[in-house]
């Protein structure tokens, strides 16, 4: 029963469109889901037991610092992070959290949701609002100019 239940949980975690992973105190990967593997272009066997220094040395310090917040505060931490997936920059909202056993933290877990499309939509909306405000200001200026031309 436990093995069957574990498969159900794995299926659920792999079906999520979010990157999930956990690392131990030394920064070694304990768990990664299918979305993590797709984004990283590594296999599970290549990742588990490895550290960021071994996999992504150029970003390892940033990753370690974010983990350190969770390890020192022993509470969840949320932030935005960018990464390259399939040659394109993506923006992630990352939720990091302590994973405990017998009330002692033994791993730092993470769930990262790709928010790139939402951020782009927000930028487009803000651009539209900016253009509308500019047009409104131009209209107000024209109305003021017309007031000078009209007899009082």
DRENDREN-907874 format. One record per residue (C-alpha): x, z, y; residue number from 1. Coordinates in Angstrom, 3 decimals. Layout:
<nodes>
+----------+----------+----------+------+
!        u !        w !        v ! kemi !
+----------+----------+----------+------+
!        X !        Z !        Y !  NUM !
...
+----------+----------+----------+------+
</nodes>
This chain:
<nodes>
+----------+----------+----------+------+
!        u !        w !        v ! kemi !
+----------+----------+----------+------+
!    0.000 !    0.000 !    0.000 !    1 !
!    2.795 !    0.865 !    2.470 !    2 !
!    4.514 !   -2.512 !    1.908 !    3 !
!    1.231 !   -4.366 !    2.450 !    4 !
!    0.557 !   -2.337 !    5.605 !    5 !
!    4.086 !   -3.092 !    6.855 !    6 !
!    3.475 !   -6.837 !    6.336 !    7 !
!    0.278 !   -6.590 !    8.378 !    8 !
!    2.147 !   -4.883 !   11.197 !    9 !
!    4.926 !   -7.492 !   11.046 !   10 !
!    2.336 !  -10.295 !   11.171 !   11 !
!    0.700 !   -8.659 !   14.180 !   12 !
!    4.004 !   -8.201 !   16.038 !   13 !
!    5.104 !  -11.756 !   15.250 !   14 !
!    1.793 !  -13.165 !   16.512 !   15 !
!    2.220 !  -11.608 !   19.951 !   16 !
!    3.434 !  -13.929 !   22.684 !   17 !
!    5.858 !  -11.264 !   23.828 !   18 !
!    9.453 !  -10.490 !   23.002 !   19 !
!    9.830 !   -7.198 !   21.147 !   20 !
!   12.940 !   -5.387 !   20.008 !   21 !
!   14.549 !   -2.006 !   19.572 !   22 !
!   18.149 !   -0.844 !   19.824 !   23 !
!   19.853 !    2.352 !   18.750 !   24 !
!   21.959 !    4.608 !   20.996 !   25 !
!   25.006 !    2.366 !   20.410 !   26 !
!   23.001 !   -0.681 !   21.515 !   27 !
!   22.719 !   -2.196 !   18.026 !   28 !
!   19.549 !   -4.138 !   17.327 !   29 !
!   17.261 !   -2.415 !   14.820 !   30 !
!   14.238 !   -4.699 !   15.116 !   31 !
!   13.342 !   -8.069 !   16.671 !   32 !
!   10.108 !  -10.034 !   16.400 !   33 !
!    9.584 !  -13.781 !   15.943 !   34 !
!    9.199 !  -14.433 !   19.692 !   35 !
!   12.571 !  -12.768 !   20.296 !   36 !
!   14.148 !  -15.017 !   17.675 !   37 !
!   12.547 !  -18.131 !   19.181 !   38 !
!   13.778 !  -17.258 !   22.673 !   39 !
!   17.287 !  -16.238 !   21.557 !   40 !
!   17.935 !  -19.123 !   19.137 !   41 !
!   19.556 !  -16.667 !   16.720 !   42 !
!   18.363 !  -15.699 !   13.263 !   43 !
!   17.295 !  -12.170 !   12.441 !   44 !
!   20.370 !  -11.754 !   10.217 !   45 !
!   22.628 !  -12.782 !   13.123 !   46 !
!   21.036 !  -10.232 !   15.483 !   47 !
!   20.277 !   -7.076 !   13.509 !   48 !
!   23.151 !   -4.618 !   13.704 !   49 !
!   24.783 !   -6.516 !   16.587 !   50 !
!   25.142 !   -5.400 !   20.203 !   51 !
!   24.554 !   -7.303 !   23.420 !   52 !
!   28.320 !   -7.327 !   23.992 !   53 !
!   28.618 !   -9.357 !   20.792 !   54 !
!   25.637 !  -11.638 !   21.487 !   55 !
!   25.392 !  -11.995 !   25.283 !   56 !
!   28.561 !  -10.550 !   26.853 !   57 !
!   27.720 !  -11.969 !   30.302 !   58 !
!   24.441 !   -9.952 !   30.468 !   59 !
!   25.447 !   -6.961 !   28.342 !   60 !
!   26.091 !   -4.571 !   31.240 !   61 !
!   22.666 !   -5.249 !   32.803 !   62 !
!   20.947 !   -4.712 !   29.457 !   63 !
!   22.897 !   -1.492 !   28.819 !   64 !
!   22.053 !   -0.116 !   32.270 !   65 !
!   18.344 !   -0.705 !   31.706 !   66 !
!   18.524 !    1.022 !   28.322 !   67 !
!   20.407 !    3.905 !   29.931 !   68 !
!   17.442 !    4.623 !   32.210 !   69 !
!   15.251 !    5.197 !   29.141 !   70 !
!   17.909 !    7.199 !   27.283 !   71 !
!   18.559 !    9.524 !   30.237 !   72 !
!   14.980 !    9.948 !   31.483 !   73 !
!   13.376 !    9.916 !   28.017 !   74 !
!   10.377 !    8.065 !   29.438 !   75 !
!    9.168 !    4.457 !   29.779 !   76 !
!   10.720 !    2.148 !   32.349 !   77 !
!    9.310 !   -1.148 !   33.686 !   78 !
!   11.160 !   -3.907 !   35.552 !   79 !
!   11.423 !   -7.689 !   35.971 !   80 !
!   14.201 !   -9.736 !   34.427 !   81 !
!   15.082 !  -13.409 !   34.258 !   82 !
!   16.443 !  -15.235 !   31.261 !   83 !
!   17.054 !  -18.767 !   30.059 !   84 !
!   14.791 !  -20.038 !   27.251 !   85 !
!   14.950 !  -23.642 !   26.049 !   86 !
!   17.146 !  -24.443 !   29.054 !   87 !
!   14.596 !  -23.153 !   31.590 !   88 !
!   14.689 !  -19.977 !   33.639 !   89 !
!   11.857 !  -17.608 !   32.687 !   90 !
!   10.706 !  -14.404 !   34.389 !   91 !
!    9.796 !  -11.419 !   32.209 !   92 !
!    8.000 !   -8.179 !   32.873 !   93 !
!    9.867 !   -5.748 !   30.622 !   94 !
!    8.495 !   -2.434 !   29.356 !   95 !
!   11.193 !   -0.205 !   27.821 !   96 !
!   10.297 !    3.028 !   26.099 !   97 !
!   11.782 !    5.764 !   23.919 !   98 !
!   11.169 !    5.639 !   20.172 !   99 !
!   11.224 !    9.120 !   18.665 !  100 !
!   11.335 !   10.692 !   15.232 !  101 !
!   10.791 !   14.435 !   14.871 !  102 !
!   10.654 !   14.638 !   18.685 !  103 !
!   14.169 !   13.208 !   19.040 !  104 !
!   14.788 !    9.805 !   20.567 !  105 !
!   16.635 !    7.527 !   18.162 !  106 !
!   15.990 !    4.086 !   19.691 !  107 !
!   15.044 !    2.264 !   22.864 !  108 !
!   12.149 !   -0.123 !   22.330 !  109 !
!   11.161 !   -3.024 !   24.534 !  110 !
!    8.306 !   -5.418 !   25.027 !  111 !
!    8.921 !   -8.343 !   27.402 !  112 !
!    6.054 !  -10.535 !   28.596 !  113 !
!    6.771 !  -13.954 !   30.090 !  114 !
!    5.169 !  -13.930 !   33.552 !  115 !
!    6.791 !  -17.121 !   34.835 !  116 !
!    3.539 !  -19.089 !   35.076 !  117 !
!    1.773 !  -16.211 !   36.851 !  118 !
!    4.623 !  -15.847 !   39.335 !  119 !
!    4.595 !  -19.597 !   40.021 !  120 !
!    0.813 !  -19.529 !   40.519 !  121 !
!    1.184 !  -16.595 !   42.898 !  122 !
!    3.860 !  -18.465 !   44.884 !  123 !
!    1.574 !  -21.510 !   45.108 !  124 !
!   -1.320 !  -19.304 !   46.250 !  125 !
!    0.864 !  -17.618 !   48.857 !  126 !
!    2.014 !  -21.043 !   50.074 !  127 !
!   -1.613 !  -22.134 !   50.373 !  128 !
!   -2.495 !  -18.970 !   52.294 !  129 !
!    0.473 !  -19.613 !   54.597 !  130 !
!   -0.654 !  -23.186 !   55.238 !  131 !
!   -4.238 !  -22.043 !   55.894 !  132 !
!   -3.041 !  -19.385 !   58.346 !  133 !
!   -0.915 !  -21.991 !   60.103 !  134 !
!   -3.898 !  -24.350 !   60.352 !  135 !
!   -6.073 !  -21.499 !   61.638 !  136 !
!   -3.483 !  -20.705 !   64.308 !  137 !
!   -3.329 !  -24.385 !   65.318 !  138 !
!   -7.141 !  -24.482 !   65.542 !  139 !
!   -7.170 !  -21.346 !   67.690 !  140 !
!   -4.532 !  -22.885 !   69.977 !  141 !
!   -6.630 !  -26.045 !   70.305 !  142 !
!   -9.721 !  -23.981 !   71.142 !  143 !
!   -7.767 !  -22.128 !   73.845 !  144 !
!   -6.585 !  -25.446 !   75.272 !  145 !
!  -10.158 !  -26.772 !   75.268 !  146 !
!  -11.345 !  -23.690 !   77.143 !  147 !
!   -9.081 !  -24.669 !   80.047 !  148 !
!  -10.569 !  -28.168 !   80.108 !  149 !
!  -14.197 !  -27.074 !   80.076 !  150 !
!  -15.858 !  -26.118 !   83.361 !  151 !
!  -16.363 !  -22.405 !   83.749 !  152 !
+----------+----------+----------+------+
</nodes>
